[in-house]
Amino acid sequence: MKAIYTLKEKEVDINFINSLKALFKGKTVHITITDEADETSYLLGNKANRDHIMSNLTSTEKKVFTDKGFDTLVDQLSK
């Protein structure tokens, strides 16, 4: 049996532990705990990524496409 729980730290209480014990009674369990990843911090944590993101955010070059115009560009670039 496999179960995945996503909880806030305050929800990990004795009631939760007791429900786990009842659900897996008599079995060996493997518990892995991870915290929620902050994608922005992760991406900005690398200098090369941060520089690339900041460059894109400050870029004045903008392109606007119609559906057909975008499809045409994709066709041209894929040749």
Distance bins in CASP14 RR format, pairs under 12 A and 6 or more apart:
PFRMAT RR
TARGET T0000
AUTHOR 0000-0000-0000
RMODE 2
METHOD distances of the structure
MODEL  1
1 20 0 0 0 0 0 1 0 0 0 0 0
1 23 0 0 0 0 1 0 0 0 0 0 0
1 24 1 0 0 1 0 0 0 0 0 0 0
1 25 0 0 0 0 0 1 0 0 0 0 0
1 26 0 0 0 0 0 1 0 0 0 0 0
1 27 1 0 0 1 0 0 0 0 0 0 0
1 28 0 0 0 0 0 1 0 0 0 0 0
1 29 0 0 0 0 1 0 0 0 0 0 0
1 30 0 0 0 0 0 1 0 0 0 0 0
2 23 0 0 0 0 0 1 0 0 0 0 0
2 24 0 0 0 0 0 1 0 0 0 0 0
2 27 0 0 0 0 0 1 0 0 0 0 0
2 29 0 0 0 0 0 1 0 0 0 0 0
2 30 0 0 0 0 1 0 0 0 0 0 0
2 32 0 0 0 0 0 1 0 0 0 0 0
3 16 0 0 0 0 0 1 0 0 0 0 0
3 19 0 0 0 0 0 1 0 0 0 0 0
3 20 0 0 0 0 1 0 0 0 0 0 0
3 23 1 0 0 1 0 0 0 0 0 0 0
3 24 0 0 0 0 1 0 0 0 0 0 0
3 27 0 0 0 0 0 1 0 0 0 0 0
3 29 0 0 0 0 1 0 0 0 0 0 0
3 30 0 0 0 0 0 1 0 0 0 0 0
3 31 0 0 0 0 0 1 0 0 0 0 0
3 32 0 0 0 0 0 1 0 0 0 0 0
4 31 0 0 0 0 0 1 0 0 0 0 0
4 32 0 0 0 0 1 0 0 0 0 0 0
4 33 0 0 0 0 0 1 0 0 0 0 0
4 34 0 0 0 0 0 1 0 0 0 0 0
5 11 0 0 0 0 1 0 0 0 0 0 0
5 12 0 0 0 0 1 0 0 0 0 0 0
5 16 1 0 0 1 0 0 0 0 0 0 0
5 17 0 0 0 0 0 1 0 0 0 0 0
5 19 0 0 0 0 1 0 0 0 0 0 0
5 20 0 0 0 0 1 0 0 0 0 0 0
5 23 0 0 0 0 0 1 0 0 0 0 0
5 29 0 0 0 0 0 1 0 0 0 0 0
5 31 0 0 0 0 1 0 0 0 0 0 0
5 32 0 0 0 0 0 1 0 0 0 0 0
5 33 0 0 0 0 0 1 0 0 0 0 0
5 34 0 0 0 0 0 1 0 0 0 0 0
6 12 0 0 0 0 0 1 0 0 0 0 0
6 33 0 0 0 0 0 1 0 0 0 0 0
6 34 0 0 0 0 0 1 0 0 0 0 0
6 35 0 0 0 0 0 1 0 0 0 0 0
6 36 0 0 0 0 1 0 0 0 0 0 0
7 13 0 0 0 0 1 0 0 0 0 0 0
7 15 0 0 0 0 0 1 0 0 0 0 0
7 16 1 0 0 1 0 0 0 0 0 0 0
7 17 0 0 0 0 0 1 0 0 0 0 0
7 19 0 0 0 0 0 1 0 0 0 0 0
7 20 0 0 0 0 0 1 0 0 0 0 0
7 33 0 0 0 0 1 0 0 0 0 0 0
7 34 0 0 0 0 0 1 0 0 0 0 0
7 35 0 0 0 0 0 1 0 0 0 0 0
7 36 0 0 0 0 0 1 0 0 0 0 0
8 16 0 0 0 0 0 1 0 0 0 0 0
8 35 0 0 0 0 0 1 0 0 0 0 0
8 36 0 0 0 0 1 0 0 0 0 0 0
9 16 0 0 0 0 0 1 0 0 0 0 0
9 33 0 0 0 0 0 1 0 0 0 0 0
9 35 0 0 0 0 1 0 0 0 0 0 0
9 36 0 0 0 0 0 1 0 0 0 0 0
10 16 0 0 0 0 0 1 0 0 0 0 0
11 17 0 0 0 0 0 1 0 0 0 0 0
11 19 0 0 0 0 0 1 0 0 0 0 0
12 18 0 0 0 0 0 1 0 0 0 0 0
12 19 0 0 0 0 0 1 0 0 0 0 0
12 20 0 0 0 0 0 1 0 0 0 0 0
12 31 0 0 0 0 0 1 0 0 0 0 0
12 33 0 0 0 0 1 0 0 0 0 0 0
13 19 0 0 0 0 0 1 0 0 0 0 0
13 20 0 0 0 0 0 1 0 0 0 0 0
14 20 0 0 0 0 0 1 0 0 0 0 0
14 21 0 0 0 0 0 1 0 0 0 0 0
15 21 0 0 0 0 0 1 0 0 0 0 0
15 22 0 0 0 0 0 1 0 0 0 0 0
16 22 0 0 0 0 0 1 0 0 0 0 0
16 23 0 0 0 0 0 1 0 0 0 0 0
16 31 0 0 0 0 0 1 0 0 0 0 0
17 23 0 0 0 0 0 1 0 0 0 0 0
17 24 0 0 0 0 0 1 0 0 0 0 0
17 29 0 0 0 0 0 1 0 0 0 0 0
17 31 0 0 0 0 0 1 0 0 0 0 0
18 24 0 0 0 0 0 1 0 0 0 0 0
18 25 0 0 0 0 0 1 0 0 0 0 0
19 25 0 0 0 0 0 1 0 0 0 0 0
20 26 0 0 0 0 0 1 0 0 0 0 0
20 27 0 0 0 0 0 1 0 0 0 0 0
20 29 1 0 0 1 0 0 0 0 0 0 0
20 30 0 0 0 0 0 1 0 0 0 0 0
20 31 0 0 0 0 1 0 0 0 0 0 0
21 27 0 0 0 0 0 1 0 0 0 0 0
21 29 0 0 0 0 1 0 0 0 0 0 0
21 31 0 0 0 0 0 1 0 0 0 0 0
23 29 0 0 0 0 1 0 0 0 0 0 0
24 30 0 0 0 0 0 1 0 0 0 0 0
24 31 0 0 0 0 0 1 0 0 0 0 0
35 41 0 0 0 0 0 1 0 0 0 0 0
36 42 0 0 0 0 0 1 0 0 0 0 0
37 43 0 0 0 0 0 1 0 0 0 0 0
38 44 0 0 0 0 1 0 0 0 0 0 0
38 45 0 0 0 0 0 1 0 0 0 0 0
39 45 0 0 0 0 0 1 0 0 0 0 0
39 49 0 0 0 0 0 1 0 0 0 0 0
39 53 0 0 0 0 0 1 0 0 0 0 0
40 49 0 0 0 0 0 1 0 0 0 0 0
40 50 0 0 0 0 0 1 0 0 0 0 0
40 53 0 0 0 0 1 0 0 0 0 0 0
41 49 0 0 0 0 0 1 0 0 0 0 0
41 50 0 0 0 0 0 1 0 0 0 0 0
42 49 0 0 0 0 1 0 0 0 0 0 0
42 50 0 0 0 0 0 1 0 0 0 0 0
42 53 0 0 0 0 0 1 0 0 0 0 0
43 49 1 0 1 0 0 0 0 0 0 0 0
43 50 1 0 0 1 0 0 0 0 0 0 0
43 51 0 0 0 0 0 1 0 0 0 0 0
43 52 0 0 0 0 1 0 0 0 0 0 0
43 53 1 0 0 1 0 0 0 0 0 0 0
43 54 0 0 0 0 0 1 0 0 0 0 0
43 56 0 0 0 0 0 1 0 0 0 0 0
44 50 1 0 1 0 0 0 0 0 0 0 0
44 51 0 0 0 0 1 0 0 0 0 0 0
44 52 0 0 0 0 0 1 0 0 0 0 0
44 53 1 0 0 1 0 0 0 0 0 0 0
44 54 0 0 0 0 1 0 0 0 0 0 0
44 57 0 0 0 0 0 1 0 0 0 0 0
45 51 0 0 0 0 0 1 0 0 0 0 0
45 52 0 0 0 0 0 1 0 0 0 0 0
45 53 0 0 0 0 0 1 0 0 0 0 0
45 54 0 0 0 0 0 1 0 0 0 0 0
46 52 0 0 0 0 1 0 0 0 0 0 0
46 53 0 0 0 0 1 0 0 0 0 0 0
47 53 0 0 0 0 0 1 0 0 0 0 0
47 54 0 0 0 0 0 1 0 0 0 0 0
48 54 0 0 0 0 0 1 0 0 0 0 0
48 55 0 0 0 0 0 1 0 0 0 0 0
49 55 0 0 0 0 0 1 0 0 0 0 0
49 56 0 0 0 0 0 1 0 0 0 0 0
50 56 0 0 0 0 0 1 0 0 0 0 0
50 57 0 0 0 0 0 1 0 0 0 0 0
51 57 0 0 0 0 0 1 0 0 0 0 0
51 58 0 0 0 0 0 1 0 0 0 0 0
52 58 0 0 0 0 0 1 0 0 0 0 0
52 59 0 0 0 0 0 1 0 0 0 0 0
53 59 0 0 0 0 0 1 0 0 0 0 0
55 61 0 0 0 0 0 1 0 0 0 0 0
56 62 0 0 0 0 0 1 0 0 0 0 0
63 69 0 0 0 0 0 1 0 0 0 0 0
63 70 0 0 0 0 1 0 0 0 0 0 0
63 73 0 0 0 0 1 0 0 0 0 0 0
64 70 0 0 0 0 1 0 0 0 0 0 0
64 73 0 0 0 0 0 1 0 0 0 0 0
65 71 0 0 0 0 1 0 0 0 0 0 0
65 72 0 0 0 0 1 0 0 0 0 0 0
65 73 1 0 0 1 0 0 0 0 0 0 0
65 74 0 0 0 0 1 0 0 0 0 0 0
66 72 0 0 0 0 1 0 0 0 0 0 0
66 73 0 0 0 0 0 1 0 0 0 0 0
67 73 0 0 0 0 0 1 0 0 0 0 0
67 74 0 0 0 0 0 1 0 0 0 0 0
68 74 0 0 0 0 0 1 0 0 0 0 0
68 75 0 0 0 0 0 1 0 0 0 0 0
69 75 0 0 0 0 1 0 0 0 0 0 0
69 76 0 0 0 0 1 0 0 0 0 0 0
69 77 0 0 0 0 0 1 0 0 0 0 0
70 76 0 0 0 0 0 1 0 0 0 0 0
70 77 0 0 0 0 0 1 0 0 0 0 0
71 77 0 0 0 0 0 1 0 0 0 0 0
71 78 0 0 0 0 0 1 0 0 0 0 0
72 78 0 0 0 0 0 1 0 0 0 0 0
72 79 0 0 0 0 0 1 0 0 0 0 0
73 79 0 0 0 0 0 1 0 0 0 0 0
END
